[in-house]
């Protein structure tokens, strides 16, 4: 497999109300009106997580987020409302086109961006040798984790919805909560791998390279 390079960051400063300013919405669609919104669509600086902040207990309600990912594909998820705190999306959104709440909110809430984002997913080749070289190159100040999964939304037998994918942190502890440039490897070929930026103002560029094709 040819080396695949993905990058995450740098992110603009997180804003708790950049998508939806403080209001008490009725059940149904929120009117997106934050500074990132143009013609009803929130456009992110980079694909990143959405953050819902509430002042009361909204845990009996659900929020359904719809938008697009790094390649413009439509995706979304449903998350449980937080109890006077915050709830973060599982997926990263390049745009947010719709957010709905299942019942009227108890009080004001906001929707914005968090400090977290993941790189595009890298699909490894199961017809290549499983050994995979990894290099994560840091620019600026970051904290990041390399993650992988064996699940596949495109599986013909056991597809898993993107928002329900279970991501597992790298077994190399140096690649969990890392802050500097690191090389590592997989002894196996996960289905997908990615780099998650936990915090920071910099960026991480990841290169994933499998050693060759499976011999016949």
Backbone torsions as a table, in degrees:
resi	resn	phi	psi	omega
1	UNK	NA	133.8	176.2
2	UNK	-64.6	150.1	177.1
3	UNK	-60.2	138.7	177.8
4	UNK	-115.1	130.7	-179.0
5	UNK	-115.1	131.0	174.9
6	UNK	-131.0	156.5	-178.1
7	UNK	-134.9	143.8	172.9
8	UNK	-130.3	135.2	-176.9
9	UNK	85.9	172.3	-3.2
10	UNK	-75.3	152.8	179.7
11	UNK	-104.1	145.2	170.2
12	UNK	-65.5	158.4	179.8
13	UNK	-55.1	132.1	-179.9
14	UNK	-61.8	146.2	179.4
15	UNK	-137.9	124.7	-175.1
16	UNK	-70.7	-18.5	-177.2
17	UNK	-126.8	24.6	-176.2
18	UNK	-71.4	-16.5	-179.6
19	UNK	-107.7	-38.1	-177.2
20	UNK	-146.6	118.1	-177.4
21	UNK	-80.4	165.6	-170.7
22	UNK	-57.5	114.0	178.9
23	UNK	-151.1	168.8	174.6
24	UNK	-113.5	94.3	-172.2
25	UNK	-78.0	149.6	168.8
26	UNK	-79.2	172.7	176.5
27	UNK	-60.6	141.8	179.0
28	UNK	115.7	-154.1	-173.6
29	UNK	-77.0	135.4	172.4
30	UNK	-79.5	141.9	174.6
31	UNK	-84.6	103.2	-176.5
32	UNK	-67.9	126.3	-171.6
33	UNK	-147.0	14.9	179.6
34	UNK	-76.0	179.4	-175.1
35	UNK	-67.6	-18.7	178.5
36	UNK	-85.1	-5.3	-171.2
37	UNK	-92.7	130.3	172.8
38	UNK	-132.5	124.8	179.8
39	UNK	53.1	39.2	175.1
40	UNK	83.5	3.4	-179.1
41	UNK	-121.9	128.0	175.5
42	UNK	-85.3	125.2	-179.2
43	UNK	-111.7	116.4	-176.7
44	UNK	-79.0	158.7	173.1
45	UNK	-68.1	-40.1	173.6
46	UNK	-142.7	152.7	173.9
47	UNK	-55.5	129.1	-172.3
48	UNK	-159.3	174.6	-177.2
49	UNK	-79.0	149.3	176.8
50	UNK	-97.2	140.4	-177.0
51	UNK	-121.2	126.5	175.2
52	UNK	-105.9	129.1	-179.1
53	UNK	-121.8	127.5	-179.6
54	UNK	-123.7	155.8	177.6
55	UNK	-102.1	-12.3	178.6
56	UNK	-127.8	179.4	-179.5
57	UNK	-79.3	109.4	178.7
58	UNK	-113.0	20.8	-173.7
59	UNK	-71.4	-12.6	176.3
60	UNK	-85.3	-4.4	-178.8
61	UNK	-109.7	161.2	173.9
62	UNK	-121.6	150.0	176.1
63	UNK	-115.5	128.3	178.0
64	UNK	-108.1	119.4	-178.1
65	UNK	-106.8	133.2	175.3
66	UNK	-127.6	140.1	178.5
67	UNK	-171.2	-152.9	-179.9
68	UNK	-129.4	158.3	180.0
69	UNK	-101.1	-163.0	-175.1
70	UNK	-58.6	-34.3	-176.1
71	UNK	-98.9	8.6	178.4
72	UNK	85.9	4.2	177.7
73	UNK	-75.2	143.3	178.9
74	UNK	-76.9	131.1	170.6
75	UNK	-151.7	171.6	-177.0
76	UNK	-171.3	-177.2	-176.3
77	UNK	-162.5	163.9	174.3
78	UNK	-119.9	126.5	-177.8
79	UNK	-124.5	151.7	178.7
80	UNK	-76.8	137.6	179.3
81	UNK	-64.3	150.1	179.7
82	UNK	-83.7	163.0	178.2
83	UNK	-102.3	91.1	179.6
84	UNK	52.0	39.8	178.5
85	UNK	-151.5	-141.1	-178.7
86	UNK	-125.3	154.0	172.0
87	UNK	-132.1	133.5	-175.4
88	UNK	-111.4	142.3	177.3
89	UNK	-65.6	156.5	175.3
90	UNK	-84.8	-37.8	-177.6
91	UNK	-90.8	161.3	175.0
92	UNK	-100.7	138.1	-175.2
93	UNK	-120.6	128.0	169.8
94	UNK	-79.0	-36.1	173.0
95	UNK	-137.3	154.3	170.7
96	UNK	-119.4	119.9	-176.3
97	UNK	-102.2	-20.7	-178.0
98	UNK	-159.7	141.3	169.2
99	UNK	-136.1	128.2	176.2
100	UNK	-122.8	152.0	175.7
101	UNK	-116.7	140.8	-171.7
102	UNK	-73.9	-22.3	178.4
103	UNK	-152.7	164.1	-177.7
104	UNK	-58.3	139.6	179.7
105	UNK	-72.6	153.6	179.7
106	UNK	-79.0	-25.7	-178.0
107	UNK	-162.4	-170.4	-178.2
108	UNK	-63.1	146.2	173.1
109	UNK	-144.8	162.3	177.0
110	UNK	-131.5	159.3	174.0
111	UNK	-132.3	132.2	-179.4
112	UNK	-154.2	-145.8	-176.5
113	UNK	-115.4	149.3	175.3
114	UNK	-102.5	-176.2	179.8
115	UNK	-88.7	1.3	-171.6
116	UNK	-104.8	142.4	174.5
117	UNK	-156.9	150.8	175.1
118	UNK	-115.9	153.8	175.4
119	UNK	-69.9	167.3	167.6
120	UNK	-55.2	150.6	179.7
121	UNK	-75.5	138.2	176.4
122	UNK	-102.0	119.5	177.4
123	UNK	-87.8	118.0	177.4
124	UNK	-83.6	163.7	-171.3
125	UNK	-102.4	113.0	179.3
126	UNK	-75.4	-3.5	173.5
127	UNK	-99.3	6.5	172.8
128	UNK	-102.6	169.9	171.2
129	UNK	-59.0	142.0	-174.4
130	UNK	-69.9	-27.7	-176.6
131	UNK	-62.4	129.5	-175.2
132	UNK	-129.8	125.4	176.1
133	UNK	-86.9	141.9	-178.2
134	UNK	-130.3	133.7	168.9
135	UNK	-132.2	126.3	174.9
136	UNK	-110.6	116.8	-177.6
137	UNK	-108.4	124.4	-173.0
138	UNK	-99.2	138.4	168.2
139	UNK	-123.4	123.8	179.7
140	UNK	81.1	-154.5	-175.2
141	UNK	-104.4	120.4	-178.5
142	UNK	-146.5	163.0	165.2
143	UNK	-133.5	123.9	-172.0
144	UNK	-143.8	164.3	179.2
145	UNK	-139.7	134.4	172.5
146	UNK	-86.9	131.6	-176.9
147	UNK	-130.0	159.8	178.5
148	UNK	-147.7	163.5	176.5
149	UNK	-146.8	151.8	172.6
150	UNK	-99.1	-3.5	179.7
151	UNK	-83.4	160.2	-171.9
152	UNK	-146.0	117.5	175.9
153	UNK	-63.7	-21.8	-175.6
154	UNK	-100.2	9.0	-179.5
155	UNK	-61.3	138.5	178.5
156	UNK	-79.3	-14.1	-176.9
157	UNK	-116.2	-37.4	-176.9
158	UNK	-138.5	62.8	-179.6
159	UNK	-67.8	145.0	178.4
160	UNK	-121.3	128.7	178.4
161	UNK	-56.0	135.6	-176.3
162	UNK	-49.3	-40.2	-177.8
163	UNK	-73.2	-12.5	-179.4
164	UNK	-103.5	1.3	176.6
165	UNK	-59.5	135.5	175.1
166	UNK	-96.0	116.5	178.0
167	UNK	-97.6	135.2	-177.7
168	UNK	-113.9	133.1	178.2
169	UNK	-65.0	149.9	177.9
170	UNK	-52.2	142.6	176.2
171	UNK	-73.6	-11.4	173.9
172	UNK	-84.2	108.8	-175.9
173	UNK	-60.8	-21.1	179.1
174	UNK	-69.6	-17.2	-178.5
175	UNK	-103.1	14.5	177.4
176	UNK	-115.9	118.8	-175.6
177	UNK	65.8	33.4	-176.6
178	UNK	-76.2	155.3	179.5
179	UNK	-127.5	-8.8	-177.2
180	UNK	-129.3	178.2	178.9
181	UNK	-70.8	133.2	-173.8
182	UNK	-142.1	146.4	166.4
183	UNK	-111.7	143.7	178.7
184	UNK	-153.8	-164.4	-179.4
185	UNK	-161.4	160.9	166.4
186	UNK	-107.6	137.3	172.0
187	UNK	-86.6	-6.4	179.8
188	UNK	-134.3	172.8	179.5
189	UNK	-112.3	99.5	173.5
190	UNK	-64.7	166.5	178.9
191	UNK	-70.3	-49.3	177.5
192	UNK	-131.9	153.7	172.2
193	UNK	-139.1	159.4	-179.0
194	UNK	-159.6	170.2	173.5
195	UNK	-117.8	126.6	177.8
196	UNK	-105.8	122.4	176.0
197	UNK	-84.4	111.3	-178.7
198	UNK	-78.6	-35.7	-179.9
199	UNK	-170.7	169.3	175.0
200	UNK	118.7	165.9	-178.0
201	UNK	-104.6	-0.7	-177.9
202	UNK	-99.8	-154.7	-178.5
203	UNK	-142.1	162.2	176.4
204	UNK	-130.2	128.0	175.0
205	UNK	-107.8	124.1	-177.7
206	UNK	-112.8	134.6	175.1
207	UNK	-114.9	128.4	179.2
208	UNK	-122.0	123.1	-175.8
209	UNK	-136.3	121.2	173.6
210	UNK	-87.9	155.3	-166.0
211	UNK	-77.9	-24.1	-179.2
212	UNK	168.3	-175.0	-178.7
213	UNK	-84.1	158.3	177.0
214	UNK	-68.1	129.1	-179.7
215	UNK	-69.4	148.5	178.6
216	UNK	-99.8	NA	NA
